[in-house]
Amino acid sequence: DAGVIQSPRHEVTEMGQEVTLRCKPISGHNSLFWYRQTMMRGLELLIYFNNNVPIDDSGMPEDRFSAKMPNASFSTLKIQPSEPRDSAVYFCASSLRRGGDETQYFGPGTRLLVL
Amino acid sequence: SQQGEEDPQALSIQEGENATMNCSYKTSINNLQWYRQNSGRGLVHLILIRSNEREKHSGRLRVTLDTSKKSSSLLITASRAADTASYFCAGMDTDKLIFGTGTRLQVFP
């Protein structure tokens, strides 16, 4: 199994530009999570999907952030326009929801730097 | 913030010693999980303990859970240099994990 795949692994962009992060979950998993990790705020859950449906987006910081999951094998997290304070490592994770004891499998992350 | 707290924030030990990390959480949980993160990598699941369990073992790992105190501990016995990483606890709140702030463990050979 290839595990959770994220792209790009690194992204450097200028303030105001649109950034799109991509994630391919583990085949067969039905839940997908987007996290952001910074030194100051630690690991924050941004949004998660069950069966491709967004369930909780209360962690999405602002309207500049949006996430989609058009099918079971692909999700995007978009930031438009990007700002320097968005610089962080963004992780995607997936799990197989089966009634409470799910463990999450994390991708390698996308390291985003907004100048 | 619902985020849990971990203690200590950083821990340095010699190979062969035991490492103990503590975690406190704020909400009711279905289970508590521990994850490990090597520098520059994603998190990897280590062990899960259910809310009706008090102690669980897996290899060199021992986890305890006290739901009355909303706290958990992770013990790594006979540590190795390869155990150097950050360790995070995460409480399962319905169907999402709430992660703690993490403990950075450094094991010197």
Interface residues (C-beta under 8 A of the other chain):
Chain A: V4 S31 F33 G42 L43 L45 Y48 N50 I55 D56 F91 A93 R97 G100 D101 E102 T103 Q104 Y105 F106 G107 P108 G109
Chain B: Q3 N30 N31 Q33 Y35 R41 G42 L43 V44 H45 L48 R50 F88 M92 D95 K96 L97 I98 F99 G100 T101 G102
